[in-house]
C-alpha cells in the first residue's frame, strides 16, 4: 500500500508520495492507497462524487497530532486546530512561513508526521492496533451518511432561537450578567465564587449545575447554543438530501475520545436528538455502559470496599444515601454521578467547607483508592507524564496544578475499552452500523428483522470487552438505553 499526503486547493487534489517525495499537482484518488490529510470531509465528498463503493484508508492529521503530541490544550484556548499553527508549534516552520510552494508545504507535513512517529513507539503500536481500525469504522459512517428528518429539524431551529433569547434576557434582567454565552463571562463568575476550574470552563459549569443555580443556567445555555449551531449546520449542508456526512476525529481529545464535528451530533440534548432517524427497514439501538468510570477506578485501584460496592450495588445510589441523605431516584443519582466526576477531576470543594468534609469522609473510607490516587500522582510527577499503559500518554504541565492526573488515567482507559468494543462489534456483528459514538455509549442502526438477536450480540460484545480489560469486575454492565427523551 502506497502512502500519500494530499490536500485540496484551486479545485484539484495535490499529492506527495511519502516513499519517494514524488509530487503530483492534479492527483486522482485511488481506494488502494493510504492518505494523510487535514481535509477529511473534502476527501470523503470527493470519493462520493466518483461513486466509489468503498473508501481508502484515511488518516486525519489533526487526530494523528492529538495522539502523538500527548499534550493538553490551555483551558482558555478555544481556537480550532490548524495545520500551520501545529507546524509552527513543532518548529518545522517559522512565524513568517507562507504556503507559496505546495510541494514544499507537503514536505513540511511529511517531516511533521515522521517526527511524531519517531517520538513514541507505544503510540505507534496503539495507532496500528486501535486507531487505524477506528478510522475505518467512523469514515465508513461518514461516507454512508446519517439520515435526518428535515421537518423536525426546521421546527427545532425555530424553538431553540426563542428559548436561547429568553435565557439571555433572564441573565441580563434577573442576574445582571451580560453576554452569558461567552466563556470569559462564565470564567469570571467561577473565579468570583472561588470555584476550581476542572478540565475546562464548560466542563466545570456542567459539573456544578446541580449545586449552583447560575451554573445550571450557564450549562443550559451552553448546551442549547451548541444544539442550535449543530442544527443550523445541518440545515445549511442538507442541500435537499436528507442525510448528513459528519466530520469525525478518531482521536479527538487528549483522552482519545472520538469527536464528531460539523455537525456536533454527539452533544445534542436528548430532546433534540429526534432529528436523527433510521433508514427504511432499520431501527436505532443505543447501548450504554453503566457505572463505567467508577468501575474502571475500582478495578485499577483494587479497592475492596469500592469493588464490593460496584459489584453488588450501585456507587451513585450509595453516594445519594451517605452524602446527600436523599431518596434514590433518577435525579439524585445524576447529582451523585456529578459529585463522583468532580472528585475524579480533582475538585477540592473549597467553596463549601462543610460539604468538603462530608465528601472527604466518604471517599477516605476507600483506603486503597486514596493510596492509588496518591501513588499515581507521585509516579506521574516523577515520570513527567501520566501513563495509561495502552498508549494515550499525557505529558504534565509543571506550570499548572495537574489536578487532572487521575481523571486522565481513568478517562483514557475508558476510551480504550470503548474503542475495543466498537471494533469487536464492527468485526463480529455484521448487521449493526455505528452511527454516533458517545462518551460511554454508542448509537447503532440495526436491521428490524432479527433486531433482538442483534441487540443481544452487541451487548455481549460490550460486556465481554469490559470484562476482559477489568477482570476484577464480576458483573460489568452494558445495556440498552433511551436515545431520545421521553
Kinemage of the C-alpha trace (Angstrom):
@kinemage 1
@onewidth
@group {chain A} dominant
@subgroup {mainchain}
@vectorlist {calphas} color= white
{ca unk a 1} P 0.000 0.000 0.000
{ca unk a 2} L 1.367 3.399 -1.008
{ca unk a 3} L 1.170 6.350 1.408
{ca unk a 4} L 0.396 9.882 0.246
{ca unk a 5} L -0.051 13.267 1.854
{ca unk a 6} L -2.808 15.068 -0.034
{ca unk a 7} L -4.524 18.442 0.071
{ca unk a 8} L -7.223 20.139 -1.984
{ca unk a 9} L -6.512 23.567 -3.439
{ca unk a 10} L -7.567 25.529 -6.512
{ca unk a 11} L -10.195 22.909 -7.358
{ca unk a 12} L -7.790 19.965 -7.525
{ca unk a 13} L -6.098 17.423 -5.291
{ca unk a 14} L -2.322 17.572 -4.941
{ca unk a 15} L -0.273 14.720 -3.513
{ca unk a 16} L 3.157 13.816 -2.183
{ca unk a 17} L 4.303 10.189 -2.279
{ca unk a 18} L 5.830 9.674 1.186
{ca unk a 19} L 8.225 6.955 -0.013
{ca unk a 20} L 9.962 8.943 -2.766
{ca unk a 21} L 8.734 12.575 -2.473
{ca unk a 22} L 7.114 12.496 -5.929
{ca unk a 23} L 4.704 15.423 -6.231
{ca unk a 24} L 1.567 15.287 -8.404
{ca unk a 25} L -0.299 18.551 -8.870
{ca unk a 26} L -3.552 17.101 -10.226
{ca unk a 27} L -3.931 13.761 -8.480
{ca unk a 28} L -6.635 11.077 -8.913
{ca unk a 29} L -7.787 9.427 -5.682
{ca unk a 30} L -7.467 5.615 -5.518
{ca unk a 31} L -9.049 3.321 -2.937
{ca unk a 32} L -5.862 1.198 -2.885
{ca unk a 33} L -3.729 3.836 -1.130
{ca unk a 34} L -3.376 5.331 2.351
{ca unk a 35} L -3.939 9.093 2.639
{ca unk a 36} L -2.804 11.548 5.281
{ca unk a 37} L -4.876 14.730 5.085
{ca unk a 38} L -6.217 17.605 7.158
{ca unk a 39} L -9.250 17.815 4.786
{ca unk a 40} L -11.088 14.593 5.595
{ca unk a 41} L -14.585 15.890 4.819
{ca unk a 42} L -13.459 17.184 1.435
{ca unk a 43} L -11.791 13.862 0.659
{ca unk a 44} L -14.914 11.868 1.543
{ca unk a 45} L -17.038 14.173 -0.641
{ca unk a 46} L -14.574 13.617 -3.499
{ca unk a 47} L -14.858 9.836 -3.071
{ca unk a 48} L -18.671 10.036 -3.066
{ca unk a 49} L -18.659 12.172 -6.213
{ca unk a 50} L -16.727 9.417 -8.019
{ca unk a 51} L -19.363 6.835 -6.957
{ca unk a 52} L -16.797 4.628 -5.224
{ca unk a 53} L -18.419 1.794 -3.270
{ca unk a 54} L -15.688 1.716 -0.607
{ca unk a 55} L -13.245 4.233 0.814
{ca unk a 56} L -9.451 4.159 1.045
{ca unk a 57} L -7.530 4.201 4.326
{ca unk a 58} L -7.694 7.775 5.624
{ca unk a 59} L -5.562 9.261 8.401
{ca unk a 60} L -6.721 12.574 9.784
{ca unk a 61} L -3.606 14.649 10.532
{ca unk a 62} L -5.474 16.500 13.298
{ca unk a 63} L -6.276 13.209 15.035
{ca unk a 64} L -2.739 11.937 14.407
{ca unk a 65} L -1.263 15.061 16.005
{ca unk a 66} L -3.516 14.857 19.074
{ca unk a 67} L -2.499 11.256 19.682
{ca unk a 68} L 1.243 11.627 19.271
{ca unk a 69} L 1.859 15.101 20.709
{ca unk a 70} L 0.447 13.948 24.088
{ca unk a 71} L -0.267 17.459 25.335
{ca unk a 72} L -3.462 19.032 26.610
{ca unk a 73} L -4.578 22.442 25.437
{ca unk a 74} L -4.822 25.563 27.543
{ca unk a 75} L -8.185 25.907 29.301
{ca unk a 76} L -8.972 29.184 27.552
{ca unk a 77} L -7.632 28.161 24.134
{ca unk a 78} L -10.806 27.831 22.078
{ca unk a 79} L -9.151 28.254 18.690
{ca unk a 80} L -9.614 25.495 16.165
{ca unk a 81} L -6.833 23.108 15.228
{ca unk a 82} L -4.921 24.347 12.174
{ca unk a 83} L -2.069 22.671 10.292
{ca unk a 84} L 0.092 25.828 10.041
{ca unk a 85} L -0.294 26.553 13.752
{ca unk a 86} L 0.811 22.999 14.581
{ca unk a 87} L 3.808 23.115 12.225
{ca unk a 88} L 4.901 26.350 13.913
{ca unk a 89} L 4.462 24.839 17.357
{ca unk a 90} L 6.724 21.924 16.376
{ca unk a 91} L 9.255 24.434 14.929
{ca unk a 92} L 9.039 22.892 11.465
{ca unk a 93} L 8.128 26.302 10.034
{ca unk a 94} L 8.645 29.797 11.467
{ca unk a 95} L 6.084 32.553 12.002
{ca unk a 96} L 6.880 34.109 8.590
{ca unk a 97} L 6.189 30.947 6.595
{ca unk a 98} L 3.566 31.196 3.832
{ca unk a 99} L 2.346 28.443 1.526
{ca unk a 100} L 3.762 29.518 -1.823
{ca unk a 101} L 5.293 26.218 -2.928
{ca unk a 102} L 2.816 23.353 -2.479
{ca unk a 103} L 5.398 20.571 -2.701
{ca unk a 104} L 7.493 22.265 -0.030
{ca unk a 105} L 4.380 22.557 2.172
{ca unk a 106} L 3.609 18.828 1.843
{ca unk a 107} L 7.258 18.009 2.576
{ca unk a 108} L 6.933 20.000 5.805
{ca unk a 109} L 3.895 17.892 6.728
{ca unk a 110} L 5.884 14.723 5.937
{ca unk a 111} L 8.634 15.917 8.282
{ca unk a 112} L 5.997 16.512 10.962
{ca unk a 113} L 4.463 13.013 10.561
{ca unk a 114} L 7.852 11.283 10.713
{ca unk a 115} L 8.854 13.329 13.769
{ca unk a 116} L 5.695 12.299 15.649
{ca unk a 117} L 6.115 8.614 14.786
{ca unk a 118} L 9.714 8.604 15.971
{ca unk a 119} L 8.781 10.223 19.290
{ca unk a 120} L 6.733 7.336 20.691
{ca unk a 121} L 6.801 3.603 19.954
{ca unk a 122} L 3.888 2.916 22.307
{ca unk a 123} L 1.672 5.431 20.482
{ca unk a 124} L 2.687 3.948 17.117
{ca unk a 125} L 1.663 0.489 18.369
{ca unk a 126} L -1.704 1.842 19.515
{ca unk a 127} L -2.121 3.697 16.221
{ca unk a 128} L -1.674 0.475 14.226
{ca unk a 129} L -3.752 -1.760 16.513
{ca unk a 130} L -6.612 0.565 17.525
{ca unk a 131} L -6.772 3.939 15.799
{ca unk a 132} L -6.473 2.699 12.196
{ca unk a 133} L -9.381 0.300 12.795
{ca unk a 134} L -11.454 3.058 14.406
{ca unk a 135} L -10.724 5.280 11.389
{ca unk a 136} L -12.096 2.595 9.074
{ca unk a 137} L -15.356 2.436 11.048
{ca unk a 138} L -16.018 6.152 11.536
{ca unk a 139} L -15.102 7.177 7.982
{ca unk a 140} L -17.392 4.450 6.649
{ca unk a 141} L -20.202 6.045 8.678
{ca unk a 142} L -19.277 9.486 7.372
{ca unk a 143} L -19.194 8.142 3.803
{ca unk a 144} L -22.597 6.425 4.050
{ca unk a 145} L -24.211 9.275 5.998
{ca unk a 146} L -26.743 9.591 8.822
{ca unk a 147} L -30.419 10.160 7.997
{ca unk a 148} L -32.100 13.362 9.227
{ca unk a 149} L -35.795 14.338 9.448
{ca unk a 150} L -35.962 17.785 7.835
{ca unk a 151} L -39.420 18.724 9.146
{ca unk a 152} L -38.401 18.118 12.758
{ca unk a 153} L -35.118 19.937 12.105
{ca unk a 154} L -36.861 23.117 10.887
{ca unk a 155} L -39.154 23.244 13.919
{ca unk a 156} L -36.282 22.619 16.357
{ca unk a 157} L -34.307 25.573 14.972
{ca unk a 158} L -37.220 27.978 15.492
{ca unk a 159} L -37.855 26.717 19.032
{ca unk a 160} L -34.197 26.928 20.058
{ca unk a 161} L -33.822 30.507 18.825
{ca unk a 162} L -36.732 31.521 21.045
{ca unk a 163} L -35.549 29.631 24.153
{ca unk a 164} L -31.964 30.988 23.919
{ca unk a 165} L -33.278 34.540 23.578
{ca unk a 166} L -35.411 34.072 26.713
{ca unk a 167} L -32.469 32.682 28.747
{ca unk a 168} L -30.182 35.585 27.760
{ca unk a 169} L -32.881 38.043 28.796
{ca unk a 170} L -33.218 36.317 32.158
{ca unk a 171} L -29.447 36.560 32.727
{ca unk a 172} L -29.476 40.261 31.910
{ca unk a 173} L -32.582 41.380 33.787
{ca unk a 174} L -32.598 38.966 36.744
{ca unk a 175} L -28.880 38.444 37.394
{ca unk a 176} L -27.197 41.460 35.801
{ca unk a 177} L -24.989 39.148 33.719
{ca unk a 178} L -24.329 40.281 30.164
{ca unk a 179} L -23.054 38.084 27.305
{ca unk a 180} L -23.569 34.880 29.355
{ca unk a 181} L -22.769 32.764 26.285
{ca unk a 182} L -19.107 33.868 26.440
{ca unk a 183} L -16.780 31.523 28.326
{ca unk a 184} L -14.877 34.545 29.657
{ca unk a 185} L -18.081 35.672 31.412
{ca unk a 186} L -18.556 32.191 32.864
{ca unk a 187} L -14.902 32.017 33.941
{ca unk a 188} L -15.284 35.359 35.742
{ca unk a 189} L -18.309 34.015 37.642
{ca unk a 190} L -16.448 30.821 38.647
{ca unk a 191} L -13.418 32.777 39.842
{ca unk a 192} L -15.557 35.246 41.777
{ca unk a 193} L -17.210 32.355 43.620
{ca unk a 194} L -13.912 30.518 44.335
{ca unk a 195} L -14.680 27.503 42.155
{ca unk a 196} L -11.716 25.447 40.932
{ca unk a 197} L -11.538 25.092 37.139
{ca unk a 198} L -11.831 21.396 36.256
{ca unk a 199} L -10.674 20.431 32.724
{ca unk a 200} L -12.370 23.449 31.111
{ca unk a 201} L -14.791 26.287 31.845
{ca unk a 202} L -17.597 24.426 30.095
{ca unk a 203} L -16.927 21.169 31.961
{ca unk a 204} L -16.719 22.975 35.319
{ca unk a 205} L -20.057 24.700 34.730
{ca unk a 206} L -21.575 21.340 33.828
{ca unk a 207} L -20.238 19.650 36.966
{ca unk a 208} L -21.578 22.462 39.155
{ca unk a 209} L -25.031 22.580 37.577
{ca unk a 210} L -26.721 20.645 40.389
{ca unk a 211} L -25.238 22.766 43.184
{ca unk a 212} L -25.246 26.288 41.725
{ca unk a 213} L -28.292 27.925 40.112
{ca unk a 214} L -26.275 30.255 37.874
{ca unk a 215} L -24.062 27.383 36.683
{ca unk a 216} L -27.203 25.423 35.912
{ca unk a 217} L -28.353 28.296 33.672
{ca unk a 218} L -24.889 28.655 32.090
{ca unk a 219} L -24.859 24.935 31.372
{ca unk a 220} L -28.317 25.008 29.821
{ca unk a 221} L -27.355 27.968 27.643
{ca unk a 222} L -24.119 26.234 26.583
{ca unk a 223} L -25.956 23.069 25.610
{ca unk a 224} L -28.737 24.890 23.760
{ca unk a 225} L -26.278 27.118 21.890
{ca unk a 226} L -24.331 24.050 20.798
{ca unk a 227} L -27.536 22.347 19.710
{ca unk a 228} L -28.619 25.341 17.653
{ca unk a 229} L -25.215 25.607 15.983
{ca unk a 230} L -25.370 21.896 15.139
{ca unk a 231} L -28.898 22.121 13.745
{ca unk a 232} L -28.147 25.221 11.691
{ca unk a 233} L -25.125 23.488 10.216
{ca unk a 234} L -27.353 20.540 9.333
{ca unk a 235} L -29.766 22.889 7.556
{ca unk a 236} L -27.023 24.588 5.577
{ca unk a 237} L -25.464 21.320 4.427
{ca unk a 238} L -28.531 19.257 3.628
{ca unk a 239} L -28.951 20.699 0.139
{ca unk a 240} L -32.237 18.882 -0.421
{ca unk a 241} L -30.820 15.492 0.624
{ca unk a 242} L -31.970 14.012 3.936
{ca unk a 243} L -28.539 12.825 5.021
{ca unk a 244} L -25.539 14.350 6.748
{ca unk a 245} L -21.922 13.232 6.382
{ca unk a 246} L -20.342 14.350 9.674
{ca unk a 247} L -16.657 15.046 10.226
{ca unk a 248} L -15.161 12.522 12.680
{ca unk a 249} L -11.899 12.937 14.607
{ca unk a 250} L -10.934 9.469 15.816
{ca unk a 251} L -8.506 10.707 18.469
{ca unk a 252} L -10.423 13.878 19.129
{ca unk a 253} L -9.460 14.686 22.719
{ca unk a 254} L -6.421 14.241 24.935
{ca unk a 255} L -8.129 11.160 26.428
{ca unk a 256} L -8.692 9.750 22.888
{ca unk a 257} L -12.449 10.239 22.719
{ca unk a 258} L -13.970 10.088 19.239
{ca unk a 259} L -15.300 13.544 18.442
{ca unk a 260} L -17.880 14.427 15.791
{ca unk a 261} L -17.572 17.943 14.397
{ca unk a 262} L -19.529 19.845 11.781
{ca unk a 263} L -22.156 18.998 12.929
{ca unk a 264} L -21.571 18.023 16.556
{ca unk a 265} L -24.236 15.325 16.764
{ca unk a 266} L -22.753 13.856 19.966
{ca unk a 267} L -23.617 16.923 22.019
{ca unk a 268} L -27.296 17.160 21.140
{ca unk a 269} L -29.569 17.177 24.166
{ca unk a 270} L -31.923 14.214 24.305
{ca unk a 271} L -34.940 16.362 23.468
{ca unk a 272} L -33.287 17.412 20.187
{ca unk a 273} L -31.969 14.027 19.098
{ca unk a 274} L -35.184 13.005 17.315
{ca unk a 275} L -33.927 14.711 14.161
{ca unk a 276} L -31.844 11.506 13.715
{ca unk a 277} L -33.920 8.731 12.166
{ca unk a 278} L -33.222 5.229 10.812
{ca unk a 279} L -33.294 4.182 7.176
{ca unk a 280} L -36.142 2.039 5.851
{ca unk a 281} L -36.089 -1.451 7.311
{ca unk a 282} L -33.835 -0.300 10.161
{ca unk a 283} L -34.197 0.811 13.757
{ca unk a 284} L -31.950 2.652 16.201
{ca unk a 285} L -30.308 0.917 19.156
{ca unk a 286} L -28.450 2.847 21.860
{ca unk a 287} L -26.146 0.885 24.180
{ca unk a 288} L -24.573 2.477 27.238
{ca unk a 289} L -22.088 1.300 29.869
{ca unk a 290} L -23.293 1.516 33.475
{ca unk a 291} L -21.007 2.990 36.210
{ca unk a 292} L -18.268 2.970 33.569
{ca unk a 293} L -15.572 5.233 35.060
{ca unk a 294} L -16.398 4.228 38.630
{ca unk a 295} L -15.978 0.546 37.707
{ca unk a 296} L -12.656 1.201 35.967
{ca unk a 297} L -11.451 3.116 39.013
{ca unk a 298} L -12.484 0.237 41.301
{ca unk a 299} L -10.581 -2.286 39.170
{ca unk a 300} L -7.316 -0.368 38.839
{ca unk a 301} L -7.256 0.828 42.444
{ca unk a 302} L -8.031 -2.754 43.600
{ca unk a 303} L -10.003 -1.160 46.434
{ca unk a 304} L -12.008 -3.992 48.022
{ca unk a 305} L -14.610 -1.650 49.505
{ca unk a 306} L -15.251 0.097 46.184
{ca unk a 307} L -15.183 -3.181 44.236
{ca unk a 308} L -17.749 -4.660 46.609
{ca unk a 309} L -19.961 -1.603 46.136
{ca unk a 310} L -19.645 -1.722 42.335
{ca unk a 311} L -20.097 -5.490 42.061
{ca unk a 312} L -23.090 -5.830 44.372
{ca unk a 313} L -24.786 -2.442 44.429
{ca unk a 314} L -24.542 0.992 42.842
{ca unk a 315} L -21.930 3.561 43.871
{ca unk a 316} L -24.090 6.525 42.845
{ca unk a 317} L -27.018 5.320 44.970
{ca unk a 318} L -24.590 4.885 47.864
{ca unk a 319} L -23.399 8.490 47.454
{ca unk a 320} L -27.022 9.686 47.484
{ca unk a 321} L -27.652 7.878 50.766
{ca unk a 322} L -24.339 8.639 52.510
{ca unk a 323} L -23.666 12.246 51.413
{ca unk a 324} L -26.916 13.785 50.232
{ca unk a 325} L -29.211 11.788 52.545
{ca unk a 326} L -31.931 11.807 49.893
{ca unk a 327} L -34.292 9.329 48.324
{ca unk a 328} L -32.592 7.460 45.476
{ca unk a 329} L -34.167 8.314 42.139
{ca unk a 330} L -33.045 9.284 38.658
{ca unk a 331} L -32.359 12.923 39.581
{ca unk a 332} L -30.476 12.191 42.813
{ca unk a 333} L -28.336 9.555 41.031
{ca unk a 334} L -27.398 12.167 38.416
{ca unk a 335} L -26.412 14.527 41.223
{ca unk a 336} L -24.277 11.786 42.794
{ca unk a 337} L -22.674 10.969 39.452
{ca unk a 338} L -21.704 14.621 39.021
{ca unk a 339} L -20.150 14.592 42.511
{ca unk a 340} L -18.157 11.483 41.638
{ca unk a 341} L -16.851 13.187 38.488
{ca unk a 342} L -15.935 16.291 40.469
{ca unk a 343} L -13.854 14.082 42.761
{ca unk a 344} L -12.329 12.377 39.709
{ca unk a 345} L -11.463 15.709 38.086
{ca unk a 346} L -9.723 16.938 41.245
{ca unk a 347} L -12.275 19.298 42.768
{ca unk a 348} L -11.355 20.151 46.364
{ca unk a 349} L -14.752 21.730 47.224
{ca unk a 350} L -13.029 24.688 48.907
{ca unk a 351} L -16.031 26.978 48.459
{ca unk a 352} L -18.126 24.824 50.838
{ca unk a 353} L -16.041 23.587 53.778
{ca unk a 354} L -18.837 21.633 55.446
{ca unk a 355} L -19.617 19.770 52.242
{ca unk a 356} L -15.878 19.310 51.616
{ca unk a 357} L -15.625 17.438 54.939
{ca unk a 358} L -18.556 15.195 54.027
{ca unk a 359} L -17.004 14.314 50.667
{ca unk a 360} L -13.586 13.641 52.195
{ca unk a 361} L -15.101 11.399 54.867
{ca unk a 362} L -16.967 9.426 52.212
{ca unk a 363} L -14.025 8.827 49.873
{ca unk a 364} L -11.470 8.297 52.659
{ca unk a 365} L -13.215 5.043 53.548
{ca unk a 366} L -11.783 3.661 50.298
{ca unk a 367} L -8.260 3.191 51.643
{ca unk a 368} L -6.735 1.530 48.565
{ca unk a 369} L -8.359 4.151 46.316
{ca unk a 370} L -6.818 7.020 48.301
{ca unk a 371} L -3.417 5.296 48.120
{ca unk a 372} L -3.822 4.573 44.383
{ca unk a 373} L -4.648 8.208 43.686
{ca unk a 374} L -1.605 9.428 45.634
{ca unk a 375} L 0.744 6.815 44.114
{ca unk a 376} L -0.445 7.663 40.587
{ca unk a 377} L 0.142 11.350 41.234
{ca unk a 378} L 3.656 10.784 42.601
{ca unk a 379} L 4.611 8.358 39.821
{ca unk a 380} L 3.302 10.734 37.140
{ca unk a 381} L 5.189 13.716 38.582
{ca unk a 382} L 8.383 11.651 38.747
{ca unk a 383} L 7.985 10.469 35.125
{ca unk a 384} L 6.722 13.789 33.797
{ca unk a 385} L 3.646 12.168 32.252
{ca unk a 386} L 0.551 10.103 33.020
{ca unk a 387} L 0.820 6.600 31.587
{ca unk a 388} L -2.287 4.654 30.648
{ca unk a 389} L -0.268 1.587 29.521
{ca unk a 390} L -2.038 1.290 26.139
{ca unk a 391} L -0.602 4.488 24.726
{ca unk a 392} L -2.500 7.739 25.264
{ca unk a 393} L 0.280 9.150 27.438
{ca unk a 394} L -0.221 12.750 28.575
{ca unk a 395} L 2.736 14.942 29.437
{ca unk a 396} L 2.479 17.031 32.608
{ca unk a 397} L 2.500 20.796 32.539
{ca unk a 398} L 4.568 21.810 35.552
{ca unk a 399} L 3.300 25.393 35.317
{ca unk a 400} L -0.149 24.144 36.377
{ca unk a 401} L -1.535 22.013 39.193
{ca unk a 402} L -2.039 18.862 37.080
{ca unk a 403} L -5.162 18.048 39.074
{ca unk a 404} L -6.394 16.008 36.117
{ca unk a 405} L -3.917 13.120 36.615
{ca unk a 406} L -6.462 10.614 37.983
{ca unk a 407} L -9.080 11.817 35.511
{ca unk a 408} L -6.785 11.299 32.522
{ca unk a 409} L -5.844 7.801 33.637
{ca unk a 410} L -9.471 6.702 34.050
{ca unk a 411} L -10.855 8.550 31.008
{ca unk a 412} L -8.143 7.206 28.717
{ca unk a 413} L -8.765 3.667 29.980
{ca unk a 414} L -12.473 4.187 29.324
{ca unk a 415} L -11.782 5.387 25.769
{ca unk a 416} L -9.554 2.389 25.115
{ca unk a 417} L -12.169 -0.129 26.326
{ca unk a 418} L -14.920 1.665 24.427
{ca unk a 419} L -12.919 1.674 21.178
{ca unk a 420} L -12.121 -2.020 21.540
{ca unk a 421} L -15.853 -2.738 21.980
{ca unk a 422} L -16.654 -0.717 18.841
{ca unk a 423} L -14.005 -2.610 16.842
{ca unk a 424} L -15.218 -6.016 18.101
{ca unk a 425} L -18.822 -5.122 17.244
{ca unk a 426} L -17.808 -3.975 13.760
{ca unk a 427} L -15.935 -7.201 13.108
{ca unk a 428} L -18.450 -9.633 14.607
{ca unk a 429} L -21.941 -8.101 14.324
{ca unk a 430} L -22.345 -7.525 10.600
{ca unk a 431} L -25.936 -6.252 10.733
{ca unk a 432} L -25.074 -3.323 13.020
{ca unk a 433} L -23.788 0.032 11.737
{ca unk a 434} L -22.236 2.559 14.115
{ca unk a 435} L -23.872 5.980 13.767
{ca unk a 436} L -22.798 8.047 16.770
{ca unk a 437} L -20.213 7.145 19.426
{ca unk a 438} L -20.868 8.988 22.690
{ca unk a 439} L -18.781 9.097 25.867
{ca unk a 440} L -19.584 5.630 27.194
{ca unk a 441} L -22.336 4.609 24.797
{ca unk a 442} L -22.964 4.157 21.086
{ca unk a 443} L -25.910 4.594 18.742
{ca unk a 444} L -26.264 1.822 16.171
{ca unk a 445} L -28.562 1.344 13.196
{ca unk a 446} L -29.656 -2.299 13.019
{ca unk a 447} L -31.988 -4.435 10.915
{ca unk a 448} L -35.571 -4.532 12.205
{ca unk a 449} L -35.581 -8.187 11.228
{ca unk a 450} L -33.716 -10.096 13.960
{ca unk a 451} L -33.305 -6.848 15.948
{ca unk a 452} L -33.493 -8.554 19.352
{ca unk a 453} L -30.807 -11.037 18.340
{ca unk a 454} L -28.569 -8.232 17.055
{ca unk a 455} L -29.068 -6.192 20.230
{ca unk a 456} L -28.052 -9.160 22.367
{ca unk a 457} L -24.940 -9.697 20.232
{ca unk a 458} L -23.864 -6.066 20.670
{ca unk a 459} L -24.492 -6.147 24.431
{ca unk a 460} L -22.466 -9.357 24.762
{ca unk a 461} L -19.533 -7.805 22.875
{ca unk a 462} L -19.543 -4.661 25.050
{ca unk a 463} L -19.765 -6.652 28.300
{ca unk a 464} L -17.108 -9.183 27.265
{ca unk a 465} L -14.691 -6.416 26.198
{ca unk a 466} L -15.138 -4.618 29.532
{ca unk a 467} L -14.698 -7.848 31.485
{ca unk a 468} L -11.528 -8.781 29.582
{ca unk a 469} L -9.926 -5.430 30.427
{ca unk a 470} L -11.193 -5.228 34.021
{ca unk a 471} L -11.395 -8.813 35.317
{ca unk a 472} L -11.933 -7.787 38.958
{ca unk a 473} L -15.456 -6.753 37.989
{ca unk a 474} L -17.863 -9.644 38.491
{ca unk a 475} L -20.738 -8.182 36.507
{ca unk a 476} L -19.842 -5.183 34.298
{ca unk a 477} L -22.976 -3.767 32.733
{ca unk a 478} L -23.816 -2.518 29.265
{ca unk a 479} L -27.481 -2.202 28.392
{ca unk a 480} L -29.997 -0.613 26.061
{ca unk a 481} L -30.963 2.954 26.956
{ca unk a 482} L -33.330 5.579 25.550
{ca unk a 483} L -31.555 7.714 22.952
{ca unk a 484} L -34.420 10.218 22.711
{ca unk a 485} L -36.035 11.951 25.688
{ca unk a 486} L -39.454 10.653 26.699
